[in-house]
Amino acid sequence: MSQRLPEALPDQVRVEVEPEFRDEESAPGEGRFVFSYTITVHNASPHSIQLMARHWKITQGSGKVQEVRGKGVVGQQPVIGPGQRFRYTSRAILDGPVGVMEGDYTCVDTASQRPFEVAIAPFRLAGPNQVH
């Protein structure tokens, strides 16, 4: 039986995002809008994977763009087994009530040590009463 090529892995790793406005941590009068986002990474592949690095592109409502790169997520480089998921929560601070985040994770197939990218679709950050 042939093994699936690692190039197929990105299609078998799914990322779900749940953003939330953090009213108690925000100070709109000071241009501070805090959002949390809970990420769930689902590994539907037959291989264990390790999340090695992250890249985020944060576009604020003002048009300002910030890029963030780093090792792992929340201080970890988790190994996610076949059929398993990894969940974490992080934060973004914007200077206005709306923005968009998107990015990608660099992962490796732990068996072959071959890297691959998993895209994270754009998701909206919006404070209360924002229609934008």
N, C-alpha and C positions, 0 to 999 in steps of 0.2 A: 504494500500500500504506500503510495507516495505521500510525502508530507507537504502541507500547504506552504507556499512561498511566503516569507515574511512580508512581502509587499502587500499581501492580502490582509494583513493584520489591521491596518488603519480602519478598514471597513467593518471590522469585528469589535472595535473598541468604541463605545458610545459614551458621550459626555452629556449629562443633564445639569442644568443650572437653575437655581431658585434664588433670584435676587430679592432683597428686602431693604426698604428705607429704614434707617436707624434714627428715628426722631429724637430719642433721648440723648444721642451722642452728637447730634447735629446742632449747628448754630447758624441758621440762615442769615441773621443780621451781620455775621462776620464772614459770610461767604464760605461756610463749611457745611457740606452735605455728605453725610456718612451713609454708605450702603454696605450691607453684608451680602455675600453670595455663597450659597451652599452648592458645592460641586459633587456630583456622584459620577465616578468613572466605572463603567460596566465593561468587563472583559468577557466577551462572548466567544473568544477564540479558544482553540484547544491548547494554547501555550500560555505559560506564565509570562507576564510582562513586568517591567519595572519602569516607573515614571521617573525619569532622570532630571528633566528641566522643564521650565515653563517660559512662555513668552506671551505677554498681554499687550494689546493696543487699546488704550483708553481714550475715547474721543468725547470731550466735554461738550455741553450744549453751546459753549462759546466758540467752539471750533478748535480749541487747544487740544493737541494730541500728545499723549505721554506713552512711552513704551517701557515696559518692565520685563527684565529677563533675570532668571535666577535658577539655582539648582533646586530640583524637587518642588514640593509644595508644603507649606506650613512646617518647614524644618525637617521634612521627611522625603525619602526617595522610596516610596512604597512598592513592594512586589505584590502584584494582583494576580492571583491564580485563575485558571480556567473557570469560567462561570461565576467568578467572584466580583465584588465591587469594592471600591474605596470611596469614602465620603469625608469631606472636610469643609470647613467654613473659613472664609477670609473676608477682608474688608477693602473697600476703595473709598477714598475721600475726594470729592469733587468740589469745584468752586461755584457750582450752580446746581439747580434741582434736577437736571436731566443729563444723561450721557449714554454712551454705548461702549460695551467692552466686547472684545473678540481676541482670539489668539490661537495658540497651539501648545501641545505638550510634545516633548521629545521623549520617546519611550524606547526600550530595547526588548527584543525577544530574548528571554533569559537563557534559552537553550542554545541559540546561535550567536548571541551577543550582537545581532544586527540591529541598528537603530531604525526607527521609523517615526513619522510625525502623525499626530492626531489633531485635526483641526477642531477648534471650538467656535461654533457659529456665533455671530453677533447676538448679544442680548442687551436689553434696554434697562437702564437704571433711571428710575423716575420717582421723585418725591411725591407727596400727596397733592392731589388736584392738578397734576400735570397731564395735559392732553397730548403734548408734543411727541 
